[in-house]
């Protein structure tokens, strides 16, 4: 049996993307975990704008 972290059901994907500096600076200013908060904000947007 392998030790370590279990595999994620929905693993994250590394991508290169460009955002406005003000958007990145805002999220960075919120401290550690800013990328997770940015991801959460995008997920919330997707839920609110889901196609019926």
Beta strands, then each sheet from edge to edge (+ up, - down):
end
